[in-house]
Structure formats: structure tokens, C-alpha cells
Amino acid sequence: MASPPTSLTDSRMGPGTLTIATNDHSFQIANVALEPDVTDEDGTPTLAEPKPAPLATIAWKLTGTAIQDFELGAASFLNYLMDHALEEVAFDWIPITAATGLKYSGTVQLRPAAIGGDAGVQITSDFELPVIGDPVRTDPTTFEASAAGRKREPVTA
């Protein structure tokens, strides 16, 4: 078992990548997260276990915000979601390339997102893609010097 860290590393996303199927959409993604949805049910009491622990299940989704780009046509992230709705494809999300090897991956079901919005401003759309099964985390093997420069010492009272 690893020992707890003795200082804080201020991790911030980017530069990073988000690949859906074999398409890198990183340049349109302004926000991305893997979000758990935990559902609890009461366990069934028995004579041997009158107060059982809740039965919990976890479902994951890949969520985020994409900048709309009408000029890209079929290559636009939102048009890709529309054209391939309900397909199950692989994803790879690397939140920060400085953490060599850090990656979240799995399979998502594509769902269309809103297209359009206010005139004269940059338009973004939120997306939510259910993860099929559980995502896989690959832990980093090294950090570049830029990440080490954001290291913070613990606060003492």
C-alpha cells in the first residue's frame, strides 16, 4: 500500500486529449469529466443480518462542454455525436500530458447534444455519454518538470 503524500500537487487539466473512437476532439473540448452515479437500495434484512448494508451500484458517464464549430461539417464533435448516435465506441481521456501515462479509457454510448444558441457569441454545448461498464484508469509513470513546479507544501495551523 502506498503511503499518503506529504505535499499537495495542484493538478490542472491541459494540455490533454480526448479521443472518441479514433477521432481526437481535444481542440473543441472546453470541459470534460468522468462522473459516477451511485444508486443505493436497502438490503433485505434477515434473521442473521437484521441491518444489512445498502446494495450500491455505480454507473459512470463521460460529461463535458464542447465549443461548437459549424465550419467543420461532419468532423465537428457535435455533428459526430449526431451522425453516430447510440453507437458504442472506445474513448481515451488524458487530462494532462505532463503526467506521462495518466489515462482514463473505456467504452461510451454516443448521444447527440444541443446544436445552436445565441447569435454573435461563442456557442458551447454540454454533452453526456454513458460509459458502458467501468472506466479504466492508467496511473502516471512520470511527471514533467512543469507539473513539479506547481507543487505546494502542506498548510500548518
Secondary structure as GFF3:
##gff-version 3
##sequence-region A 1 157
A	DSSP	beta_strand	8	9	.	.	.	ID=ss1
A	DSSP	beta_strand	17	20	.	.	.	ID=ss2
A	DSSP	beta_strand	23	24	.	.	.	ID=ss3
A	DSSP	three_ten_helix	26	28	.	.	.	ID=ss4
A	DSSP	beta_strand	29	41	.	.	.	ID=ss5
A	DSSP	beta_strand	55	67	.	.	.	ID=ss6
A	DSSP	three_ten_helix	70	75	.	.	.	ID=ss7
A	DSSP	alpha_helix	77	83	.	.	.	ID=ss8
A	DSSP	beta_strand	88	94	.	.	.	ID=ss9
A	DSSP	beta_strand	99	100	.	.	.	ID=ss10
A	DSSP	beta_strand	103	109	.	.	.	ID=ss11
A	DSSP	beta_strand	124	138	.	.	.	ID=ss12
A	DSSP	beta_strand	142	143	.	.	.	ID=ss13
A	DSSP	alpha_helix	145	148	.	.	.	ID=ss14
A	DSSP	beta_strand	151	152	.	.	.	ID=ss15
###
